[in-house]
Amino acid sequence: MRSVETYLLLERPELTAAAAKPLERRHRELFVVSRIDRESGLIHGVQDGEQHVFTLAGMPPSLRRITVHEGEFGLEALAVFVCRGGLMPGADSWKRYRHAAWRRMVALADESAPRLPGRRWRWHDLRHTHALQLLTYLERQLEGAEPDPAARQCRHMRYLTEHVRRNPLLIVSRRLGHSSPAVTYAYLEYTDDLINEFEEAFSGWIGAQTEEVTYAQIAAHAFALDGEPGQDLG
């Protein structure tokens, strides 16, 4: 969630402010939320002049995409990520974002950057990243950081014999819906790679307080590839 903070502070307010009036004109076709009951998981709102109540977990993607609430600038999507129209991106938009991100990665890559995979990344790859991050987090919560690779490997094996409720490997396995912990065990070989170093480098610089920077500039700075201040990196 911390990695989303820059987007929430810099990009999302600009998008929601620009889309507030157009969304207001479309309010009857949108599901405008009036109350969210987090304890019961129910969401109350109005669509086309009629009151409706839905369960958060049971809302289909088509309904989630048109769900809005009264925000700082007026009507804004309840979803975290929004497109220029102010609503949650659809499947085609997400595909364009993925392809554009890959093109930026290729354009910025050189010998000083991490080696890119042989094919364009997929959304499913983010599931792997989530599993690795969650596993690392749970391990640190359980016993703290362990800098020694050999000691970490011993810790992985010890987890297999510990109580199921406190076992990070089994928690991740259940979260991902794996049929067997053996499937999740394959992730362990990647917990010692450079992912944490990249994350620390990325979070260590977000530009000067008086300027707004793009994700591409932040990433380029993390990999020591950025150009002159204010350069448009796409």
SULDARA-V67120 format. One record per run of one state. SS is the DSSP state (H for helix, E for strand, - for the rest). FROM is the first residue (numbers start at 1). LEN is the number of residues. Records with the same first field share a line. If there is no record, write none. Layout:
SS = FROM-LEN, FROM-LEN
This chain:
- = 1-1, 11-1, 26-1, 30-1, 38-4, 48-2, 56-5, 66-1, 71-4, 78-13, 109-14, 144-5, 160-4, 167-1, 177-4, 191-4, 204-11, 223-12
H = 2-9, 12-14, 27-3, 61-5, 91-18, 123-21, 149-11, 164-3, 168-9, 181-10, 195-9, 215-8
E = 31-7, 42-6, 50-6, 67-4, 75-3
